[in-house]
């Protein structure tokens, strides 16, 4: 019996699975901002600035994973 050959790199598959974390992170950040704005509309500017900082951190982690998918062989 001949084993199946997998073409390509498993790094791409790993990065594809790793994108679920940042996607959920961004969703939770903005869902929390929407929930907080619904509860206290006057606190929206403070929540939005914090949300954008959190969004930048989460997206930076996604970009690090993207780079590592190409570096690690």
C-alpha positions as CSV (number, residue, x, y, z in Angstrom):
1,X,0.0,0.0,0.0
2,X,1.4,3.4,-1.0
3,X,0.9,6.2,1.6
4,X,-0.8,9.4,0.4
5,X,1.6,12.2,-0.3
6,X,0.7,15.6,1.0
7,X,1.9,18.4,-1.2
8,X,2.8,21.8,0.1
9,X,3.7,22.8,3.6
10,X,2.0,22.1,6.9
11,X,2.9,25.6,7.9
12,X,0.1,27.0,5.8
13,X,-2.4,24.7,7.5
14,X,-1.0,25.7,10.9
15,X,-1.4,29.4,10.1
16,X,-4.9,28.8,8.8
17,X,-5.8,27.2,12.2
18,X,-4.0,30.0,14.0
19,X,-6.1,32.7,12.4
20,X,-9.0,31.5,14.5
21,X,-7.5,33.0,17.7
22,X,-7.1,36.6,16.4
23,X,-10.5,36.4,14.7
24,X,-12.2,35.5,17.9
25,X,-10.2,38.1,19.8
26,X,-11.3,40.9,17.5
27,X,-14.9,39.7,17.6
28,X,-14.8,39.7,21.5
29,X,-13.2,43.1,21.7
30,X,-15.8,44.8,19.5
31,X,-18.7,42.8,20.9
32,X,-17.6,44.1,24.4
33,X,-17.5,47.7,23.1
34,X,-21.0,47.4,21.6
35,X,-22.3,45.9,24.8
36,X,-20.6,48.6,26.9
37,X,-21.8,51.4,24.6
38,X,-25.4,50.1,24.9
39,X,-25.0,50.2,28.7
40,X,-23.2,53.5,29.0
41,X,-23.3,55.6,25.9
42,X,-21.3,58.4,27.5
43,X,-18.3,56.1,27.9
44,X,-18.0,55.3,24.2
45,X,-14.9,57.5,23.5
46,X,-12.9,55.8,26.2
47,X,-14.0,52.4,25.2
48,X,-13.2,52.9,21.5
49,X,-9.7,54.1,22.2
50,X,-9.1,51.0,24.4
51,X,-10.7,48.8,21.7
52,X,-8.4,50.1,19.0
53,X,-5.3,49.4,21.1
54,X,-6.6,45.9,21.8
55,X,-7.4,45.4,18.1
56,X,-3.8,46.5,17.1
57,X,-2.3,44.1,19.6
58,X,-4.5,41.2,18.4
59,X,-3.7,41.9,14.8
60,X,0.0,42.2,15.5
61,X,-0.1,38.7,16.9
62,X,-1.8,37.5,13.7
63,X,0.9,39.1,11.6
64,X,3.6,37.5,13.8
65,X,2.0,34.1,13.1
66,X,1.9,34.9,9.4
67,X,5.6,35.7,9.3
68,X,6.5,32.7,11.4
69,X,4.6,30.4,9.0
70,X,7.1,31.4,6.3
71,X,10.2,31.5,8.4
72,X,9.8,28.1,10.1
73,X,10.3,25.2,7.7
